[in-house]
Amino acid sequence: IPTVHVAGPPRLARSLTMPLPGETEYDSDREVIDGDEDYKAACAIASIANVCNMPTVDKPVKPARQKLLLGEANKKTYETTNNAKKQSEADKKNEDTPVAQTDLLGDWQTLRDSKEPSFKEIALEGVSIECSLDEFYDYFIKDDAKHCMADFQRNEIKDTEVATTQWENSDDPLTETRTITYVHPVNNPMAPPCARATKRQELKRYGEHGLCVTTRTIVNDVPMTDCFFVEDRFLVESSPEGGVILTAQFEMRFVKKTMFRKIIEKTAGGEYMAWFEGYAKMVKRAVGGNDEGKAISDDALDAWCALHDSNGPTFKEIAVERAPLSCSTEEFYDYFLKDDAKYCMTVYQENTMKDTDIELSKWEKSEEPFTQTRTMTYVHPVNVPLAPPKAQATKTQQLRRYGEHGLCLDTKTVVNDVPMTDCFFVEDRLLVEASPEGGVVLTSKFELRFVKKTIFRGIMENVTKGECMEWYKGYVEMATEAIKDIAVTGGSVEEVPPSVDRTREIAAEVSPPITVSPVAKPVFVYVLIFLVIILSMSTSFLSYQVFSMNQSIGRIEMQLENLVGSQQAAFCINTNADGKEKEIAFEKE
């Protein structure tokens, strides 16, 4: 069918089978038109009829679009486009529909019940926390969380130089990653005192069903740590009864063979068990028992509980356990610890320990919360024959006050100018805890920290243990008498209970100086006696060796003389024999 042209101005001269200016011809329409001969004929007839009905040139009316030209094809295209748009909107809405949630639930259940990767050890199982999944994320996981993992590492594990990156999106839309680097203290005589470590964490969130934090920990600067890494998985699952449930699993992944595998698994396994148990306790304290599941607002109480539940530093020896005093924690600080205290530690050092040249600095605020520091130097008498009569000593003290709940005094004591004292220092802790029955209770622990190897370690530990026990018992007696004096002179304290309760053990410690007790001989006496015995035995052994060597040399000389004499006699006999044979031969001739 030929194209029909319309007579008139150029703006109206066009093909009736082409769209008007600004209009678009759809490919789908063209395909339908080309595929249907009857439809083409109908369009041609309609075009001829439409020419007769077109407006005249004088009427500046824009020609109407020929809807019949597109016909049913345009209708189908419109319906197809509408259906696609509706489907797109439906898919977008379905992101929050139960169907999508069902997929997340299935993925979460698959992850939770999966046996790959395997984790041999279970650190936490079924630990219930009274908060929602979103609240747990806000409190403990997100970048600006109040109780983030970096604070737990820094405050309770006692890691230093803790640095945490921000959570970053990964290729998986459900996954975020971050890295934590820190320096971890190492309590091993065969290893350096601290080591650098790196945690690479991967967080996956499954809507309201749960979240999973997978961590790979690599430790450097310690022998044998290149043979393995530790991988753990921390699951937080919404509970049908409300709240969330914590589960933690871990395993040592060995990348090299080593004969120390069992030792590594036992040591690292114990540390990870303690780490997750401490983390669960911190979470429970932070969330609290209120209905709304909000974090505890009393930071002092939170920090005091964290100190009690902390796994480090460790103190082997208990000097005093829960000794009662009838005073509050503030009164104890005023009477015994503050700068101008009447019964400060310098009084005890001077009157009881007979120390001289005592210099005590003022308390100075530290960057850590609730913390103050000071230093004490003094000259301590040494009652050892082969040692100097006096020795210089230094105490570095750190005081942490937790309001009415309690206070903690950590002390590091270093003694100079005496043999073998460069091999160790004494670290102790004194806890003053408010008692529910009124007053306070004192608990102290200590331990000898060795920085060098020495064959006299056992002797030093035994002797220093006795001295520290006597020091703390004397300090508690001094505090008890001071409280009584204050009560008699009109103080605010009441009579002190007469006995010391030793029914249970609490992680508490204090600072004893290395003192010379009138009952127990100082460690240096035993050290010197042992050295004298060793030197005497060495001298005797060397003398015996010299004597044996002289006897051996004498025997060798005698054997040489006998050998030379026998050789000379044999030579003479041979010479005489040759002369007689010659004479006999001559006579015969």
DAUR-V938284 format. One record per pair of residues at least 4 apart in sequence whose ideal C-beta (glycine too) atoms are under 8 Angstrom apart, sorted by the first residue. I is the first residue (numbers start at 1). J is the second residue. If there is no record, write none. Layout:
BEGIN
i=I j=J
i=I j=J
END
This chain:
BEGIN
i=1 j=40
i=1 j=41
i=1 j=44
i=3 j=15
i=3 j=16
i=3 j=17
i=4 j=15
i=4 j=16
i=4 j=47
i=4 j=48
i=4 j=51
i=5 j=13
i=5 j=14
i=5 j=15
i=6 j=12
i=6 j=13
i=6 j=14
i=6 j=16
i=6 j=51
i=6 j=54
i=7 j=13
i=8 j=12
i=8 j=13
i=8 j=57
i=9 j=13
i=9 j=57
i=12 j=54
i=12 j=57
i=12 j=63
i=14 j=18
i=14 j=20
i=16 j=47
i=16 j=50
i=16 j=51
i=16 j=66
i=16 j=69
i=17 j=43
i=17 j=47
i=17 j=69
i=18 j=25
i=19 j=23
i=19 j=24
i=19 j=25
i=19 j=65
i=20 j=62
i=20 j=63
i=20 j=65
i=23 j=65
i=25 j=29
i=25 j=30
i=26 j=30
i=26 j=70
i=26 j=73
i=26 j=74
i=26 j=77
i=27 j=31
i=28 j=32
i=28 j=73
i=28 j=76
i=28 j=77
i=28 j=80
i=29 j=33
i=29 j=70
i=29 j=73
i=29 j=74
i=29 j=77
i=30 j=34
i=31 j=35
i=31 j=73
i=32 j=36
i=32 j=39
i=32 j=71
i=32 j=72
i=32 j=73
i=32 j=76
i=33 j=39
i=33 j=40
i=33 j=43
i=33 j=73
i=36 j=40
i=37 j=41
i=38 j=42
i=39 j=43
i=39 j=71
i=40 j=44
i=41 j=45
i=42 j=46
i=42 j=68
i=42 j=71
i=43 j=47
i=43 j=68
i=43 j=69
i=43 j=71
i=44 j=48
i=45 j=49
i=46 j=50
i=46 j=66
i=46 j=68
i=46 j=69
i=47 j=51
i=47 j=66
i=47 j=69
i=48 j=52
i=49 j=53
i=50 j=54
i=50 j=66
i=54 j=63
i=55 j=59
i=55 j=61
i=55 j=63
i=66 j=70
i=67 j=71
i=67 j=74
i=70 j=74
i=70 j=75
i=71 j=75
i=72 j=76
i=73 j=77
i=74 j=78
i=75 j=79
i=76 j=80
i=77 j=81
i=78 j=82
i=79 j=83
i=80 j=84
i=81 j=85
i=82 j=86
i=83 j=87
i=84 j=88
i=85 j=89
i=86 j=90
i=87 j=91
i=88 j=92
i=89 j=93
i=90 j=94
i=91 j=95
i=93 j=97
i=94 j=99
i=94 j=100
i=95 j=100
i=96 j=100
i=96 j=101
i=97 j=101
i=98 j=102
i=99 j=103
i=100 j=104
i=101 j=105
i=101 j=207
i=101 j=208
i=102 j=106
i=103 j=107
i=104 j=108
i=104 j=206
i=104 j=207
i=104 j=209
i=105 j=109
i=105 j=206
i=105 j=207
i=105 j=209
i=106 j=110
i=107 j=111
i=107 j=174
i=107 j=206
i=108 j=112
i=108 j=206
i=108 j=207
i=108 j=209
i=108 j=210
i=108 j=237
i=109 j=113
i=110 j=114
i=111 j=204
i=111 j=206
i=111 j=212
i=112 j=210
i=112 j=235
i=112 j=237
i=117 j=231
i=117 j=251
i=118 j=251
i=119 j=231
i=119 j=232
i=119 j=233
i=119 j=249
i=119 j=250
i=119 j=251
i=120 j=251
i=121 j=249
i=121 j=250
i=121 j=251
i=121 j=269
i=121 j=272
i=121 j=273
i=122 j=247
i=122 j=248
i=122 j=249
i=123 j=232
i=123 j=248
i=123 j=249
i=123 j=250
i=123 j=272
i=123 j=273
i=123 j=275
i=123 j=276
i=123 j=277
i=124 j=246
i=124 j=247
i=124 j=248
i=124 j=276
i=124 j=277
i=124 j=280
i=125 j=247
i=125 j=248
i=126 j=245
i=126 j=247
i=127 j=245
i=127 j=246
i=127 j=247
i=127 j=280
i=128 j=239
i=128 j=243
i=128 j=244
i=128 j=245
i=128 j=246
i=129 j=136
i=129 j=243
i=129 j=244
i=129 j=245
i=129 j=246
i=129 j=283
i=129 j=284
i=129 j=287
i=130 j=242
i=130 j=243
i=130 j=287
i=130 j=288
i=130 j=289
i=130 j=293
i=131 j=135
i=131 j=136
i=131 j=139
i=131 j=243
i=131 j=244
i=131 j=287
i=131 j=293
i=132 j=136
i=132 j=238
i=132 j=243
i=132 j=244
i=132 j=293
i=133 j=137
i=133 j=208
i=133 j=209
i=133 j=210
i=133 j=211
i=133 j=236
i=133 j=238
i=133 j=244
i=134 j=138
i=134 j=208
i=135 j=139
i=135 j=287
i=135 j=293
i=136 j=140
i=136 j=141
i=136 j=211
i=136 j=236
i=136 j=244
i=137 j=141
i=137 j=142
i=137 j=205
i=137 j=211
i=138 j=142
i=138 j=145
i=139 j=145
i=139 j=146
i=139 j=147
i=139 j=286
i=139 j=287
i=139 j=295
i=140 j=145
i=140 j=147
i=140 j=148
i=140 j=149
i=140 j=283
i=140 j=286
i=141 j=145
i=141 j=148
i=141 j=203
i=141 j=211
i=141 j=213
i=142 j=148
i=142 j=167
i=143 j=148
i=143 j=166
i=143 j=167
i=144 j=148
i=146 j=286
i=146 j=295
i=147 j=151
i=147 j=152
i=147 j=282
i=147 j=283
i=147 j=286
i=147 j=295
i=148 j=152
i=148 j=164
i=149 j=153
i=149 j=164
i=149 j=180
i=149 j=279
i=150 j=154
i=150 j=162
i=150 j=163
i=150 j=164
i=150 j=180
i=151 j=155
i=152 j=156
i=152 j=157
i=152 j=278
i=152 j=279
i=152 j=282
i=153 j=157
i=153 j=159
i=153 j=162
i=153 j=180
i=153 j=182
i=154 j=158
i=154 j=159
i=154 j=160
i=154 j=162
i=155 j=303
i=155 j=306
i=156 j=278
i=156 j=282
i=156 j=306
i=156 j=309
i=156 j=310
i=156 j=311
i=156 j=312
i=157 j=184
i=157 j=275
i=157 j=278
i=157 j=311
i=157 j=312
i=158 j=185
i=158 j=310
i=158 j=312
i=158 j=313
i=159 j=182
i=159 j=183
i=159 j=184
i=159 j=185
i=160 j=182
i=160 j=183
i=160 j=194
i=161 j=181
i=161 j=182
i=161 j=183
i=162 j=180
i=162 j=181
i=162 j=182
i=163 j=180
i=163 j=181
i=163 j=182
i=164 j=178
i=164 j=179
i=164 j=180
i=165 j=178
i=165 j=179
i=165 j=180
i=166 j=178
i=167 j=176
i=167 j=177
i=167 j=178
i=167 j=203
i=168 j=176
i=168 j=177
i=168 j=178
i=169 j=173
i=169 j=175
i=169 j=176
i=170 j=175
i=170 j=176
i=170 j=177
i=170 j=202
i=171 j=175
i=172 j=204
i=174 j=204
i=174 j=205
i=174 j=206
i=175 j=202
i=175 j=203
i=175 j=204
i=176 j=202
i=176 j=203
i=177 j=200
i=177 j=201
i=177 j=202
i=177 j=203
i=178 j=201
i=178 j=203
i=179 j=198
i=179 j=199
i=179 j=200
i=179 j=201
i=180 j=198
i=180 j=199
i=180 j=201
i=181 j=196
i=181 j=197
i=181 j=198
i=181 j=199
i=182 j=196
i=182 j=197
i=182 j=199
i=183 j=194
i=183 j=195
i=183 j=196
i=183 j=197
i=184 j=194
i=184 j=195
i=184 j=196
i=184 j=197
i=184 j=219
i=185 j=193
i=185 j=194
i=185 j=312
i=185 j=313
i=186 j=191
i=186 j=192
i=186 j=193
i=186 j=194
i=186 j=195
i=186 j=222
i=187 j=312
i=187 j=313
i=187 j=314
i=188 j=222
i=189 j=450
i=189 j=453
i=190 j=223
i=191 j=195
i=191 j=222
i=191 j=223
i=192 j=221
i=192 j=222
i=193 j=451
i=195 j=219
i=195 j=220
i=195 j=221
i=195 j=222
i=195 j=225
i=196 j=219
i=196 j=220
i=196 j=221
i=197 j=217
i=197 j=218
i=197 j=219
i=197 j=220
i=198 j=217
i=198 j=218
i=198 j=220
i=199 j=215
i=199 j=216
i=199 j=217
i=200 j=215
i=200 j=216
i=200 j=218
i=201 j=213
i=201 j=214
i=201 j=215
i=202 j=213
i=202 j=214
i=202 j=215
i=203 j=211
i=203 j=212
i=203 j=213
i=204 j=211
i=204 j=212
i=204 j=214
i=205 j=211
i=206 j=210
i=206 j=211
i=206 j=212
i=208 j=238
i=209 j=237
i=209 j=238
i=210 j=235
i=210 j=236
i=210 j=237
i=210 j=238
i=210 j=244
i=211 j=235
i=211 j=236
i=212 j=233
i=212 j=234
i=212 j=235
i=212 j=236
i=213 j=233
i=213 j=234
i=213 j=236
i=214 j=231
i=214 j=232
i=214 j=233
i=214 j=234
i=215 j=231
i=215 j=232
i=215 j=233
i=215 j=234
i=216 j=229
i=216 j=230
i=216 j=231
i=217 j=229
i=217 j=230
i=217 j=231
i=217 j=232
i=218 j=225
i=218 j=229
i=219 j=225
i=220 j=225
i=221 j=225
i=224 j=228
i=224 j=258
i=224 j=260
i=224 j=264
i=226 j=255
i=226 j=256
i=227 j=254
i=227 j=255
i=227 j=256
i=227 j=257
i=227 j=258
i=227 j=261
i=227 j=264
i=228 j=252
i=228 j=253
i=228 j=254
i=228 j=255
i=228 j=256
i=228 j=258
i=228 j=264
i=228 j=268
i=229 j=252
i=229 j=253
i=229 j=255
i=230 j=250
i=230 j=251
i=230 j=252
i=230 j=253
i=230 j=268
i=230 j=272
i=231 j=250
i=231 j=251
i=231 j=253
i=232 j=248
i=232 j=249
i=232 j=250
i=232 j=251
i=232 j=272
i=232 j=276
i=233 j=248
i=233 j=249
i=233 j=250
i=234 j=246
i=234 j=247
i=234 j=248
i=234 j=276
i=235 j=246
i=235 j=247
i=235 j=248
i=236 j=244
i=236 j=245
i=236 j=246
i=237 j=244
i=237 j=245
i=237 j=247
i=238 j=244
i=239 j=243
i=239 j=244
i=239 j=245
i=243 j=293
i=246 j=280
i=246 j=283
i=248 j=276
i=248 j=280
i=250 j=269
i=250 j=272
i=250 j=276
i=252 j=264
i=252 j=265
i=252 j=268
i=252 j=269
i=254 j=258
i=254 j=261
i=257 j=261
i=258 j=264
i=260 j=264
i=261 j=265
i=262 j=266
i=263 j=267
i=264 j=268
i=265 j=269
i=266 j=270
i=267 j=271
i=268 j=272
i=269 j=273
i=270 j=274
i=271 j=275
i=272 j=276
i=273 j=277
i=274 j=278
i=274 j=311
i=275 j=279
i=275 j=311
i=276 j=280
i=277 j=281
i=278 j=282
i=278 j=309
i=278 j=310
i=278 j=311
i=279 j=283
i=280 j=284
i=281 j=285
i=281 j=309
i=282 j=286
i=282 j=306
i=282 j=309
i=283 j=287
i=285 j=296
i=285 j=302
i=285 j=305
i=285 j=306
i=285 j=309
i=286 j=295
i=286 j=296
i=286 j=302
i=287 j=293
i=287 j=294
i=287 j=295
i=288 j=293
i=288 j=294
i=288 j=295
i=288 j=296
i=290 j=294
i=296 j=301
i=296 j=302
i=298 j=302
i=299 j=303
i=299 j=369
i=300 j=304
i=300 j=370
i=300 j=402
i=300 j=403
i=300 j=405
i=301 j=305
i=301 j=402
i=301 j=403
i=301 j=405
i=302 j=306
i=303 j=307
i=303 j=369
i=303 j=370
i=303 j=400
i=303 j=402
i=304 j=308
i=304 j=402
i=304 j=403
i=304 j=405
i=304 j=406
i=305 j=309
i=306 j=310
i=307 j=400
i=307 j=402
i=307 j=408
i=308 j=506
i=308 j=507
i=310 j=507
i=313 j=427
i=314 j=447
i=315 j=427
i=315 j=428
i=315 j=429
i=315 j=445
i=315 j=446
i=315 j=447
i=315 j=507
i=315 j=509
i=316 j=445
i=316 j=447
i=317 j=445
i=317 j=446
i=317 j=447
i=317 j=465
i=317 j=468
i=317 j=469
i=318 j=443
i=318 j=444
i=318 j=445
i=318 j=505
i=319 j=428
i=319 j=444
i=319 j=445
i=319 j=446
i=319 j=468
i=319 j=469
i=319 j=471
i=319 j=472
i=319 j=473
i=319 j=510
i=319 j=512
i=320 j=442
i=320 j=443
i=320 j=444
i=320 j=472
i=320 j=473
i=320 j=476
i=320 j=500
i=320 j=510
i=321 j=443
i=321 j=500
i=321 j=501
i=321 j=502
i=321 j=504
i=321 j=505
i=321 j=506
i=321 j=508
i=322 j=441
i=322 j=442
i=322 j=443
i=322 j=500
i=322 j=501
i=322 j=502
i=322 j=503
i=322 j=504
i=322 j=506
i=323 j=441
i=323 j=442
i=323 j=443
i=323 j=476
i=323 j=500
i=323 j=501
i=324 j=435
i=324 j=439
i=324 j=440
i=324 j=441
i=324 j=442
i=324 j=496
i=324 j=497
i=324 j=499
i=324 j=500
i=324 j=501
i=325 j=332
i=325 j=439
i=325 j=440
i=325 j=441
i=325 j=442
i=325 j=479
i=325 j=480
i=325 j=483
i=325 j=496
i=326 j=438
i=326 j=439
i=326 j=483
i=326 j=487
i=326 j=493
i=326 j=494
i=326 j=495
i=326 j=496
i=326 j=497
i=327 j=331
i=327 j=332
i=327 j=335
i=327 j=439
i=327 j=440
i=327 j=483
i=327 j=492
i=327 j=493
i=328 j=332
i=328 j=404
i=328 j=434
i=328 j=439
i=328 j=440
i=329 j=333
i=329 j=401
i=329 j=403
i=329 j=404
i=329 j=405
i=329 j=406
i=329 j=407
i=329 j=432
i=329 j=433
i=329 j=434
i=329 j=440
i=330 j=334
i=330 j=404
i=331 j=335
i=331 j=492
i=331 j=493
i=332 j=336
i=332 j=337
i=332 j=407
i=332 j=432
i=332 j=440
i=333 j=337
i=333 j=338
i=333 j=341
i=333 j=401
i=333 j=407
i=334 j=338
i=334 j=341
i=335 j=341
i=335 j=342
i=335 j=343
i=335 j=482
i=335 j=483
i=335 j=486
i=336 j=341
i=336 j=343
i=336 j=344
i=336 j=345
i=336 j=479
i=336 j=482
i=337 j=341
i=337 j=344
i=337 j=345
i=337 j=399
i=337 j=407
i=337 j=409
i=338 j=344
i=338 j=363
i=339 j=344
i=339 j=362
i=339 j=363
i=340 j=344
i=342 j=347
i=342 j=482
i=343 j=347
i=343 j=348
i=343 j=478
i=343 j=479
i=343 j=482
i=344 j=348
i=344 j=360
i=345 j=349
i=345 j=360
i=345 j=376
i=346 j=350
i=346 j=358
i=346 j=360
i=346 j=376
i=347 j=351
i=348 j=352
i=348 j=353
i=348 j=474
i=348 j=475
i=348 j=478
i=349 j=353
i=349 j=355
i=349 j=358
i=349 j=376
i=349 j=378
i=349 j=513
i=350 j=354
i=350 j=355
i=350 j=356
i=350 j=358
i=352 j=474
i=352 j=478
i=353 j=380
i=353 j=471
i=353 j=513
i=353 j=515
i=354 j=381
i=355 j=378
i=355 j=379
i=355 j=380
i=355 j=381
i=355 j=393
i=355 j=513
i=356 j=378
i=356 j=379
i=356 j=381
i=356 j=390
i=357 j=377
i=357 j=378
i=357 j=379
i=358 j=376
i=358 j=377
i=358 j=378
i=359 j=376
i=359 j=377
i=359 j=378
i=360 j=374
i=360 j=375
i=360 j=376
i=361 j=374
i=361 j=375
i=361 j=376
i=362 j=374
i=363 j=372
i=363 j=373
i=363 j=374
i=363 j=399
i=364 j=372
i=364 j=373
i=364 j=374
i=365 j=371
i=365 j=372
i=366 j=371
i=366 j=372
i=366 j=373
i=366 j=398
i=367 j=371
i=368 j=400
i=370 j=400
i=370 j=401
i=370 j=402
i=371 j=398
i=371 j=399
i=371 j=400
i=372 j=398
i=372 j=399
i=372 j=400
i=372 j=401
i=373 j=396
i=373 j=397
i=373 j=398
i=373 j=399
i=374 j=397
i=374 j=399
i=375 j=394
i=375 j=395
i=375 j=396
i=375 j=397
i=376 j=394
i=376 j=395
i=376 j=397
i=377 j=392
i=377 j=393
i=377 j=394
i=377 j=395
i=378 j=392
i=378 j=393
i=378 j=395
i=379 j=390
i=379 j=391
i=379 j=392
i=379 j=393
i=380 j=390
i=380 j=391
i=380 j=392
i=380 j=393
i=380 j=415
i=380 j=513
i=380 j=514
i=380 j=515
i=380 j=516
i=381 j=389
i=381 j=390
i=381 j=516
i=382 j=387
i=382 j=388
i=382 j=389
i=382 j=390
i=382 j=391
i=382 j=418
i=382 j=516
i=382 j=522
i=382 j=524
i=383 j=516
i=383 j=522
i=384 j=418
i=384 j=522
i=384 j=524
i=384 j=525
i=384 j=528
i=385 j=525
i=385 j=528
i=386 j=524
i=386 j=528
i=387 j=391
i=387 j=418
i=387 j=419
i=387 j=524
i=387 j=528
i=388 j=417
i=388 j=418
i=390 j=417
i=391 j=415
i=391 j=416
i=391 j=417
i=391 j=418
i=391 j=421
i=392 j=415
i=392 j=416
i=392 j=417
i=393 j=413
i=393 j=414
i=393 j=415
i=393 j=416
i=393 j=513
i=393 j=514
i=394 j=413
i=394 j=414
i=394 j=416
i=395 j=411
i=395 j=412
i=395 j=413
i=395 j=511
i=395 j=513
i=396 j=411
i=396 j=412
i=396 j=414
i=397 j=409
i=397 j=410
i=397 j=411
i=397 j=412
i=397 j=511
i=398 j=409
i=398 j=410
i=398 j=411
i=399 j=407
i=399 j=408
i=399 j=409
i=399 j=410
i=400 j=407
i=400 j=408
i=400 j=410
i=401 j=407
i=402 j=406
i=402 j=407
i=402 j=408
i=404 j=434
i=405 j=433
i=405 j=434
i=406 j=431
i=406 j=432
i=406 j=433
i=406 j=434
i=406 j=440
i=407 j=431
i=407 j=432
i=408 j=429
i=408 j=430
i=408 j=431
i=408 j=432
i=408 j=508
i=409 j=429
i=409 j=430
i=409 j=432
i=409 j=510
i=409 j=511
i=410 j=427
i=410 j=428
i=410 j=429
i=410 j=509
i=410 j=511
i=411 j=427
i=411 j=428
i=411 j=429
i=411 j=430
i=411 j=510
i=411 j=511
i=411 j=512
i=412 j=425
i=412 j=426
i=412 j=427
i=412 j=511
i=413 j=425
i=413 j=426
i=413 j=427
i=413 j=428
i=413 j=511
i=413 j=512
i=413 j=513
i=413 j=514
i=414 j=421
i=414 j=425
i=415 j=421
i=415 j=514
i=416 j=421
i=417 j=421
i=418 j=524
i=419 j=524
i=419 j=527
i=419 j=528
i=420 j=454
i=420 j=456
i=420 j=460
i=420 j=523
i=420 j=524
i=420 j=527
i=421 j=514
i=422 j=451
i=422 j=452
i=423 j=450
i=423 j=451
i=423 j=452
i=423 j=453
i=423 j=454
i=423 j=457
i=423 j=460
i=424 j=448
i=424 j=449
i=424 j=450
i=424 j=451
i=424 j=452
i=424 j=454
i=424 j=460
i=425 j=448
i=425 j=449
i=425 j=451
i=426 j=446
i=426 j=447
i=426 j=448
i=426 j=449
i=426 j=464
i=426 j=468
i=426 j=511
i=426 j=512
i=426 j=513
i=426 j=514
i=427 j=446
i=427 j=447
i=427 j=449
i=427 j=509
i=427 j=511
i=428 j=444
i=428 j=445
i=428 j=446
i=428 j=447
i=428 j=468
i=428 j=509
i=428 j=510
i=428 j=511
i=428 j=512
i=429 j=444
i=429 j=445
i=429 j=446
i=429 j=508
i=429 j=509
i=429 j=510
i=429 j=511
i=430 j=442
i=430 j=443
i=430 j=444
i=430 j=508
i=430 j=509
i=430 j=510
i=430 j=511
i=431 j=442
i=431 j=443
i=431 j=444
i=431 j=506
i=431 j=508
i=431 j=509
i=431 j=510
i=432 j=440
i=432 j=441
i=432 j=442
i=433 j=440
i=433 j=441
i=433 j=443
i=433 j=506
i=433 j=508
i=434 j=440
i=435 j=439
i=435 j=440
i=435 j=441
i=439 j=494
i=439 j=497
i=441 j=501
i=442 j=476
i=442 j=479
i=443 j=506
i=443 j=508
i=443 j=509
i=444 j=472
i=444 j=508
i=444 j=509
i=444 j=510
i=444 j=512
i=445 j=507
i=445 j=508
i=445 j=509
i=445 j=510
i=446 j=468
i=446 j=472
i=446 j=509
i=446 j=510
i=446 j=511
i=446 j=512
i=447 j=509
i=448 j=460
i=448 j=461
i=448 j=464
i=450 j=454
i=450 j=457
i=453 j=457
i=454 j=460
i=456 j=460
i=456 j=527
i=456 j=530
i=457 j=461
i=458 j=462
i=459 j=463
i=459 j=523
i=459 j=526
i=459 j=527
i=459 j=530
i=460 j=464
i=460 j=523
i=460 j=527
i=461 j=465
i=462 j=466
i=463 j=467
i=463 j=520
i=463 j=521
i=463 j=522
i=463 j=523
i=463 j=526
i=464 j=468
i=464 j=514
i=464 j=523
i=465 j=469
i=466 j=470
i=466 j=517
i=466 j=519
i=466 j=520
i=467 j=471
i=467 j=512
i=467 j=514
i=467 j=515
i=467 j=516
i=467 j=517
i=467 j=520
i=467 j=522
i=467 j=523
i=468 j=472
i=468 j=512
i=469 j=473
i=470 j=474
i=470 j=515
i=470 j=517
i=470 j=519
i=470 j=520
i=471 j=475
i=471 j=512
i=471 j=513
i=471 j=515
i=472 j=476
i=472 j=510
i=472 j=512
i=473 j=477
i=474 j=478
i=475 j=479
i=475 j=510
i=476 j=480
i=476 j=500
i=477 j=481
i=478 j=482
i=479 j=483
i=480 j=484
i=480 j=496
i=481 j=485
i=482 j=486
i=483 j=487
i=483 j=491
i=483 j=493
i=483 j=496
i=484 j=488
i=484 j=495
i=484 j=496
i=485 j=489
i=486 j=491
i=486 j=492
i=486 j=493
i=487 j=491
i=487 j=493
i=487 j=494
i=487 j=495
i=487 j=496
i=516 j=522
i=517 j=522
i=521 j=525
i=521 j=526
i=523 j=527
i=524 j=528
i=525 j=529
i=526 j=530
i=527 j=531
i=528 j=532
i=529 j=533
i=530 j=534
i=531 j=535
i=532 j=536
i=533 j=537
i=534 j=538
i=535 j=539
i=536 j=540
i=537 j=541
i=538 j=542
i=539 j=543
i=540 j=544
i=541 j=545
i=542 j=546
i=543 j=547
i=544 j=548
i=545 j=549
i=546 j=550
i=547 j=551
i=548 j=552
i=549 j=553
i=550 j=554
i=551 j=555
i=552 j=556
i=553 j=557
i=554 j=558
i=555 j=559
i=556 j=560
i=557 j=561
i=558 j=562
i=559 j=563
i=560 j=564
i=561 j=565
i=562 j=566
i=563 j=567
i=564 j=568
i=565 j=569
i=566 j=570
i=567 j=571
i=568 j=572
i=569 j=573
i=570 j=574
i=571 j=575
i=572 j=576
i=573 j=577
i=574 j=578
i=575 j=579
i=576 j=580
i=577 j=581
i=578 j=582
i=579 j=583
i=580 j=584
i=581 j=585
i=582 j=586
i=583 j=587
i=584 j=588
i=585 j=589
END
